[in-house]
């Protein structure tokens, strides 16, 4: 296996993991017993979001139901997104707990023009910190694209300590982290260290992470009105914290409902109402309840109504109006 660890972290060709990244759902169709991937709907989704203000796509992550896709299906989904992303960068999810199988899949990823590879700890095994360091270093050595760590202990059963994360940050091909660790001290320390792009992975931690100096987010809720999330990110970057707060509090009712039942059930229900896909998930995932689906529709409509009203009133200088103006250029999203 060829090592790619010599890639410089300051190389001009290395992607900047900044902004709002969309962990795209995988659409399925009801035709057939296996609910096959709906590539027509997938192309429609990519076209819908590629100019919405997002920084890039994350494909075959947890929101994309990667665990329900076999290797060939994941490859096909990646190829469809890459073919229609119109130059927008794409990160591929890579989860597993068998090193040989995971490295074999990584080799196939190396033939694709990926911006990064998002990798969680090996699930279920609960290795030592030394074992986790070896795991991620081995993946980083074998990856042609920079590795983004996915710290999500409530899914994997393995906690990445701050010491382990700082050790991994020494590797030239480990460039970022999707932070779902739930430890504010660790988040702050990684941001202060500065070697990794720190991306919020918990939707409700978006503003706190950005305000501390984090670099962006990979969050499922950005499917719903991504222009608002992109505007929130830009507001923090430009030190318009009052505007960022207005946007953050406005989207929180949507975030709450998106995760009231297991993700991506509520999200797919909303996307189906928008006409972007069929409300189909693969077992053991289930569709959202009709009551929650309607609550989500109402919550998104409330955002639209609030910001449309703020824009039309012309009360220049108010926080709500400035937040509405921040999203006007991306209304089509």
Buried (B, 14 or more C-beta within 10 A) or exposed (E): EEEBEEBEBEEEEBBEBBBBBBBBBBBBBEEEEEBEBBBEBBBBBBEBBBEBBBBBBBBBBBBBBBBBBEEEBBBBBBEBBBEBBEEBBBBBBBBBBEEEEBBBBBEBBBEBEBBBBBBBBBBEBBBEBEBBBEBBBBBBBBBBBBBBBBBBBEBBEBBBEBEBBBBBBEBBBBBBBBBBBBBEEBBBBBBEEEBBBBBBBBBBBBBBBBEBBBBBBBBBBBBBBBBBBBBBBBBBBEEBBEBBBBBBEBBBBBBBBBBBBEBBBBBBBBBBBEEBBBBBBBEEBEBBBEEBBBBBBEBBEEBEEBBEEBBEEEEEEBBBBBBBBBBEEBEEB
